[in-house]
Every structure is written in structure tokens, then in C-alpha cells.
Amino acid sequence: MVSPAVLPYIFFAIGIVIGSFLCLCAYRIPRGESILYPPSRCSHCGRRIKAIDLVPLLNYVWLRGRCRFCGCGISVFHPLSELSTGLLFMAACLCYGLSVPLIKALFFISLFILISVIDMEHYIIPDKVIVFALCVGIIFMIFTGDPAFTSALAGFGAALLFLLVLAVASRGGMGGGDIKLAAVMGLCLGWPNGAVAVLLGCLLAGLAGLTLILLKVKCRKDVIPFGPFLSAGTLIALHSGSEIISWYFNSVLIVN
């Protein structure tokens, strides 16, 4: 029997391994390549990566961020994605313990790490990733009853409508992948958590965009990937959506 005190560290280790695999997926999926074959190789010289260089996090350190063979740089997204996945897996274990909600949280974490890396590097969210998320979300809904069917439809419709209106208002500033992802997340979270996720994503994206403009890193017309912010909003809503809604109604509305 594994000690409860050790369990979060086990999930951290599992998370960094999965994070490494997600980086492979993020590289190959936009290019239409198989995620299973061929084995991991350098994206610059094509040489197969040695087994010792596949150890998550540590490989980036001892290789100093460069390929062993050609010396080309390894994207910093790799160690950051591995570390983020590990920490989020650990946090999910601490929050939910060994339970069905933990499985759902781990799925969403993995999905959103994948989407965030792809969107930040390529400014797209592939349809095959969205379809996969939709299928798994429906499976969770059928076997767990969370969310209820009517709640899922309401969440789907609210998220889709809100993003469509925003896309029209921004005159093309919102991508089709963002709209489809928001609709799927609305379906997976149900009403009203799906709406909370989209609103939080918009708020986080707006704050990040304003900060980058003030720091003169981006201009007003520059494109900022929305996928990572929608992902963050969905994870927050998944864990604390009900609390956020209660706080809003009990604090904000009552005060006003």
C-alpha cells in the first residue's frame, strides 16, 4: 500500500513523463505525423535520441538545452511543459485524492498542456485534438453523470454563442479553433461552470495582452494565442467554478 504522503510525488513523476510525451505530440500532430512511430529524434538533424537523453527535466539540464549530436537548441517549451504537467498532476492528487474527479482533472490537465504548447508555437488548435476532447468528455458524462445532459447542452450553447459574438466583434481576432474548443469545454463542464471558464479565459487573455502591450513586447494588432488562457480558465472553473459563482452572487451582487 502506497503511503498517502508519497502519492503526490508519484503523480509528479508520472506528470513529467506524460509532459514529455505531450511535447512529442505537440510537435508531431500539427505536422500530421504519427505520435507512436518513429521513436523520438532531433527535429533539426533527425538523429534518434538516446534513451539516457529522454529522462524528463534532467535531460535539458545535462544537455544544456542542446542536441547531443548537432548542437541545435532544444525548445524551452519542453522542460516547462514537463514541469508544469508534473506540478499540476501533484496539485490534482492533493485536491481530489484517488477518485473519479482526479481522473477527469488529469485528462483536462494533459489536454490543456498539449493545446497550450501547440497554440503558442503554431497559433492553431487542431481539429483532431478537439474531437478527441469531445469524445472523452461525452464518455465522462455518460458514465459519471457529471455534468447532466441538459447542463452540458446549456454549457455548450453558452460558450459557443459567447465566443461567436466575440469573434464577430473582434473582426477575425478570434480563431475557429478557439470557438470550437470553448464549445467543447462548455459541454464538458456544463452550465454555469462552462460560462465561468470562458469568462475567466477572456479575462486572463485581456490582462496578459494589456501587460504585454504596456511592456512593449506586443503591439495592439499582434496576435496572442487564446488557447492557453482558455485552458487556464477551464482548469480554474473545473476546480473552483461553484465557489467563484457563490462569491460573485454573495459579494459582488449584494454589494451593488
C-alpha positions as CSV (number, residue, x, y, z in Angstrom):
1,M,0.0,0.0,0.0
2,V,1.4,3.4,-1.0
3,S,1.6,6.0,1.7
4,P,-0.7,9.0,1.1
5,A,2.2,11.3,1.8
6,V,4.2,9.7,-1.0
7,L,1.3,9.7,-3.5
8,P,1.6,13.3,-4.7
9,Y,5.3,12.8,-5.6
10,I,4.4,9.7,-7.6
11,F,1.9,11.7,-9.5
12,F,4.6,14.4,-10.0
13,A,6.9,11.8,-11.6
14,I,4.0,10.5,-13.7
15,G,3.2,14.0,-14.8
16,I,6.7,14.9,-16.0
17,V,6.8,11.7,-18.0
18,I,3.4,12.5,-19.6
19,G,4.5,16.1,-20.1
20,S,7.5,14.8,-22.1
21,F,5.1,12.7,-24.3
22,L,2.8,15.7,-24.7
23,C,5.7,17.7,-26.1
24,L,6.3,15.0,-28.7
25,C,2.6,15.1,-29.6
26,A,2.7,18.9,-29.8
27,Y,5.5,18.7,-32.3
28,R,4.0,15.9,-34.5
29,I,0.3,16.5,-34.5
30,P,0.4,19.8,-36.4
31,R,2.7,18.2,-38.9
32,G,0.4,15.3,-39.5
33,E,3.0,12.8,-38.2
34,S,2.4,9.7,-36.1
35,I,2.8,10.1,-32.3
36,L,4.0,6.5,-32.0
37,Y,6.5,6.0,-34.8
38,P,9.3,6.7,-35.4
39,P,11.0,6.9,-31.9
40,S,12.0,10.4,-30.6
41,R,14.5,12.2,-32.8
42,C,16.1,15.6,-33.1
43,S,13.9,17.9,-35.1
44,H,17.0,19.5,-36.7
45,C,19.4,16.7,-37.6
46,G,16.9,13.8,-37.5
47,R,19.2,11.6,-35.3
48,R,17.4,9.2,-32.9
49,I,17.6,10.5,-29.3
50,K,19.5,8.2,-26.9
51,A,17.5,6.6,-24.1
52,I,19.5,8.4,-21.4
53,D,18.6,11.7,-23.0
54,L,14.9,11.0,-22.6
55,V,14.8,11.5,-18.9
56,P,12.3,14.4,-18.3
57,L,13.6,17.7,-17.0
58,L,17.1,16.4,-16.2
59,N,17.9,15.8,-19.9
60,Y,17.5,19.5,-20.7
61,V,19.9,20.4,-17.8
62,W,22.8,18.0,-18.6
63,L,22.5,18.6,-22.4
64,R,22.4,22.4,-21.6
65,G,19.4,22.8,-23.8
66,R,21.1,21.5,-27.0
67,C,21.0,18.3,-29.1
68,R,23.8,15.9,-28.3
69,F,24.6,15.4,-32.0
70,C,24.2,18.6,-33.9
71,G,24.2,21.2,-31.0
72,C,21.0,22.9,-32.1
73,G,18.9,24.4,-29.3
74,I,16.0,22.4,-27.7
75,S,12.8,24.4,-27.2
76,V,12.3,25.8,-23.7
77,F,8.7,24.6,-24.0
78,H,9.9,21.1,-23.3
79,P,11.2,21.4,-19.7
80,L,8.5,24.0,-18.9
81,S,5.7,21.7,-20.2
82,E,7.2,18.7,-18.3
83,L,7.5,20.7,-15.0
84,S,4.0,22.3,-15.4
85,T,2.4,18.9,-16.0
86,G,4.2,17.3,-13.0
87,L,3.2,20.2,-10.7
88,L,-0.4,20.2,-11.9
89,F,-0.7,16.4,-11.5
90,M,0.7,16.7,-8.0
91,A,-1.8,19.5,-7.2
92,A,-4.7,17.5,-8.6
93,C,-3.7,14.5,-6.4
94,L,-3.6,16.7,-3.3
95,C,-7.1,18.2,-4.2
96,Y,-9.0,15.1,-5.2
97,G,-7.2,12.0,-3.9
98,L,-7.7,8.7,-5.7
99,S,-11.1,9.3,-7.2
100,V,-13.0,9.7,-10.5
101,P,-12.7,13.6,-10.3
102,L,-8.9,13.0,-10.2
103,I,-9.0,11.1,-13.5
104,K,-11.1,13.9,-15.1
105,A,-8.7,16.5,-13.8
106,L,-5.6,14.6,-15.1
107,F,-7.3,14.3,-18.5
108,F,-8.0,18.0,-18.7
109,I,-4.5,19.0,-17.5
110,S,-2.9,16.8,-20.2
111,L,-5.3,18.1,-22.9
112,F,-4.6,21.7,-22.0
113,I,-0.8,21.4,-21.8
114,L,-1.0,19.9,-25.3
115,I,-3.3,22.6,-26.6
116,S,-1.2,25.4,-25.0
117,V,2.1,24.3,-26.5
118,I,0.6,23.8,-30.0
119,D,-1.2,27.1,-29.9
120,M,1.8,29.1,-28.6
121,E,4.1,27.6,-31.2
122,H,1.7,27.4,-34.2
123,Y,-1.3,29.6,-33.4
124,I,-3.7,26.8,-34.1
125,I,-5.7,24.2,-32.2
126,P,-6.0,21.1,-34.4
127,D,-9.5,19.7,-35.0
128,K,-8.3,16.1,-34.1
129,V,-7.4,17.3,-30.6
130,I,-10.8,19.0,-30.2
131,V,-12.7,15.9,-31.5
132,F,-10.7,13.7,-29.0
133,A,-11.6,16.0,-26.2
134,L,-15.3,15.9,-27.2
135,C,-15.3,12.1,-27.3
136,V,-13.7,11.8,-23.9
137,G,-15.9,14.5,-22.4
138,I,-19.0,12.6,-23.6
139,I,-17.7,9.3,-22.1
140,F,-17.2,11.1,-18.7
141,M,-20.7,12.5,-19.0
142,I,-22.3,9.1,-19.8
143,F,-20.5,7.1,-17.1
144,T,-20.4,9.7,-14.3
145,G,-23.5,11.8,-14.9
146,D,-21.4,14.9,-14.4
147,P,-22.5,17.2,-15.9
148,A,-26.1,16.3,-16.5
149,F,-27.2,16.2,-20.2
150,T,-29.3,19.4,-20.0
151,S,-26.5,21.2,-18.2
152,A,-23.9,20.0,-20.8
153,L,-26.1,21.3,-23.6
154,A,-26.6,24.6,-21.9
155,G,-22.8,24.9,-21.3
156,F,-22.1,24.1,-24.9
157,G,-24.6,26.6,-26.2
158,A,-23.5,29.4,-23.9
159,A,-19.8,29.0,-24.6
160,L,-20.3,28.7,-28.4
161,L,-22.6,31.8,-28.5
162,F,-20.3,33.9,-26.4
163,L,-17.2,33.1,-28.5
164,L,-19.1,33.6,-31.8
165,V,-20.2,37.0,-30.7
166,L,-16.7,37.9,-29.5
167,A,-15.2,36.6,-32.9
168,V,-17.6,38.8,-34.8
169,A,-16.9,41.8,-32.6
170,S,-13.1,41.3,-32.9
171,R,-13.5,41.1,-36.7
172,G,-11.4,37.9,-37.1
173,G,-9.3,38.3,-33.9
174,M,-10.7,35.0,-32.6
175,G,-9.8,31.8,-34.4
176,G,-12.2,29.0,-35.3
177,G,-10.2,26.5,-33.1
178,D,-10.8,28.7,-30.1
179,I,-14.5,28.8,-30.7
180,K,-14.7,25.0,-31.1
181,L,-12.6,24.4,-28.0
182,A,-14.7,26.7,-25.9
183,A,-17.9,24.9,-27.0
184,V,-16.4,21.5,-26.1
185,M,-15.3,22.8,-22.7
186,G,-18.7,24.2,-22.1
187,L,-20.2,20.8,-22.8
188,C,-17.7,19.0,-20.6
189,L,-18.1,21.4,-17.6
190,G,-21.8,22.1,-18.1
191,W,-23.8,25.2,-17.0
192,P,-22.8,27.5,-15.4
193,N,-19.1,26.4,-15.0
194,G,-18.6,26.4,-18.8
195,A,-19.6,30.0,-18.9
196,V,-17.2,30.8,-16.0
197,A,-14.4,29.0,-17.8
198,V,-14.8,31.2,-20.9
199,L,-15.2,34.4,-19.0
200,L,-12.0,33.6,-17.0
201,G,-10.2,32.8,-20.2
202,C,-11.2,36.1,-21.7
203,L,-10.2,38.0,-18.5
204,L,-6.8,36.3,-18.3
205,A,-6.1,36.9,-22.0
206,G,-7.1,40.5,-21.7
207,L,-4.8,41.1,-18.7
208,A,-1.9,39.3,-20.4
209,G,-2.4,41.2,-23.6
210,L,-2.6,44.6,-21.8
211,T,0.6,43.7,-19.8
212,L,2.5,42.8,-23.0
213,I,1.4,46.0,-24.7
214,L,2.4,48.1,-21.7
215,L,5.8,46.4,-21.7
216,K,6.1,46.9,-25.4
217,V,6.5,43.2,-26.1
218,K,3.4,43.2,-28.3
219,C,1.5,45.8,-30.3
220,R,-2.2,46.1,-30.4
221,K,-2.5,44.4,-33.7
222,D,-0.3,41.4,-32.8
223,V,-1.9,38.0,-32.4
224,I,-1.9,36.4,-28.9
225,P,-2.8,32.7,-28.7
226,F,-6.1,32.3,-26.8
227,G,-5.8,28.6,-26.2
228,P,-3.6,28.8,-23.1
229,F,-5.8,31.3,-21.4
230,L,-9.0,29.3,-22.2
231,S,-7.2,26.3,-20.8
232,A,-6.3,28.0,-17.6
233,G,-9.8,29.4,-17.2
234,T,-11.3,25.9,-17.7
235,L,-8.9,24.3,-15.1
236,I,-9.9,27.1,-12.6
237,A,-13.6,26.6,-13.3
238,L,-13.2,22.8,-13.0
239,H,-11.8,23.1,-9.5
240,S,-13.4,26.3,-8.2
241,G,-16.3,27.2,-10.5
242,S,-19.0,26.8,-7.9
243,E,-17.0,28.8,-5.3
244,I,-16.4,31.6,-7.8
245,I,-20.1,31.8,-8.7
246,S,-21.1,31.8,-5.0
247,W,-18.6,34.5,-4.3
248,Y,-19.9,36.6,-7.1
249,F,-23.5,36.4,-6.1
250,N,-22.8,36.8,-2.3
251,S,-20.2,39.6,-2.5
252,V,-20.4,41.5,-5.8
253,L,-24.1,41.5,-6.5
254,I,-25.1,42.0,-2.9
255,V,-22.7,45.0,-2.5
256,N,-24.0,46.5,-5.7
